[in-house]
Amino acid sequence: MQITEEKGLVQKGLCAVEGVETNGIHTGFKAQDKDLALIYFPDGATVTGVFTRNKVKAHSVLYDMKMLKNFTDFKAILVNSGNANACNGLNGEEDVQSMTSALAKKLNIESHEVLVSSTGVIGEPMNLKPFYTGLDSLIGGLGTDTSTSAAEAIMTTDTVPKELSLEAEIGGHTVHFGAMIKGAGMIHPNMGTMLGYIVTDAGLPQADLNAALKSAADDSFNVMTVDGDTSTNDTVLLASTNKLMLDESHAAEFTSVLTALCQKLAQMIARDAEGATKFVTVNVINAYSKSDAVSVAKTVATSSLVKTAVYGQDANWGRVIMAIGNSDANYLNPATITIKFTSGNDEVLVCHEGLAVPFDEARAHEILSAQDIGIFIDLNAGESSAQVWTCDMSLDYVKINADYRS
């Protein structure tokens, strides 16, 4: 399924779903800008999540994984930016407990009804004074028209808040989805630093919601990369307010709509990547297997040499075929590989069956000058295909990450 503005996709966020209240404020985790967000479900919500596969996990990730294993229903999701609360030992664990307990007490709910996420610098001890100072303001400002403030509060190096919502027909019901997401660097999800929150009024059991989210993540966040680095904090939570209960037979249809939304969110991250000037789609066709197609596409998409060539608008297909050969694909025949660079309806063939072909360098440069470009790869080895979204790598990416802590 593809969703567009004509098919119910709108530039709104979490509050497009009834039964969701949000707020975002500045407290002091960051020197300036909003840094604390709250998503509140007055009537509760069934929640599931997918998390980083990095072996080093933030304290919030470990806490949420434990809570979701033991409970199905929650009433609040708390998110701070400016500090990742990762690699902080016992103090990090205690900080999570303190934050969830303090919020629960203020909301008059149970501590186990609160989930928490963090994003920011790794290994920096948390100072919870800003949190305690801002808690009353955070709760007092909850509303049904404040989703953008929450989206702003979870940002780190993002340049814009990222939120979407949509309506769709599932099982004869008009269901609603709202979402916000953050991420611009350290993005290579394996379920990028990526945090995502999706809410819906379509009700399904937690196990079905989890299966849908895992499937959607595999076809969206897990085929999007900025720099090849998987964060310690990656979290995507899906919450249902259960206002419209669906039959389990509609789970596949629900998954299709959820996947389309997640794909739009993933593309928003790639477009707003740190220092990016171009949005790049790597298309691989005729691979021996799906895993081969994904491996090739991801390896090309994460190659620093490919990404810098794209930034320089250089049709250096040698870097592309080099990256293809570095993939974990089980079956590759260099003599059957074809490569094109594309933009819109324009394309230039640069490699056919593993060999260079004459092409117009000026035309290739013009194609690569576009903001949205594609790298097309035909492996001629089977019938499987894959698509991965990424960006170029500019001088600004280096500058942003060279002084991130300061």
TAURDA-V188543 format. One record per run of one state. SS is the DSSP state (hx for helix, st for strand, lp for the rest). FROM is the first residue (numbers start at 1). TO is the last residue. If there is no record, write none. Layout:
BEGIN
ss=SS from=FROM to=TO
ss=SS from=FROM to=TO
END
This chain:
BEGIN
ss=lp from=1 to=4
ss=hx from=5 to=7
ss=lp from=8 to=8
ss=st from=9 to=10
ss=lp from=11 to=13
ss=hx from=14 to=16
ss=lp from=17 to=20
ss=st from=21 to=25
ss=lp from=26 to=35
ss=st from=36 to=51
ss=lp from=52 to=58
ss=hx from=59 to=70
ss=lp from=71 to=72
ss=st from=73 to=83
ss=lp from=84 to=88
ss=hx from=89 to=107
ss=lp from=108 to=110
ss=hx from=111 to=113
ss=st from=114 to=121
ss=lp from=122 to=128
ss=hx from=129 to=140
ss=lp from=141 to=142
ss=st from=143 to=143
ss=lp from=144 to=146
ss=hx from=147 to=153
ss=lp from=154 to=161
ss=st from=162 to=170
ss=lp from=171 to=172
ss=st from=173 to=182
ss=lp from=183 to=194
ss=st from=195 to=203
ss=lp from=204 to=205
ss=hx from=206 to=218
ss=lp from=219 to=220
ss=hx from=221 to=223
ss=st from=224 to=224
ss=lp from=225 to=234
ss=st from=235 to=245
ss=lp from=246 to=247
ss=hx from=248 to=271
ss=lp from=272 to=278
ss=st from=279 to=287
ss=lp from=288 to=289
ss=hx from=290 to=302
ss=lp from=303 to=303
ss=hx from=304 to=311
ss=lp from=312 to=316
ss=hx from=317 to=326
ss=lp from=327 to=333
ss=hx from=334 to=336
ss=lp from=337 to=337
ss=st from=338 to=343
ss=lp from=344 to=345
ss=st from=346 to=352
ss=lp from=353 to=354
ss=st from=355 to=356
ss=lp from=357 to=360
ss=hx from=361 to=368
ss=lp from=369 to=371
ss=st from=372 to=378
ss=lp from=379 to=383
ss=st from=384 to=391
ss=lp from=392 to=394
ss=hx from=395 to=402
ss=lp from=403 to=406
END
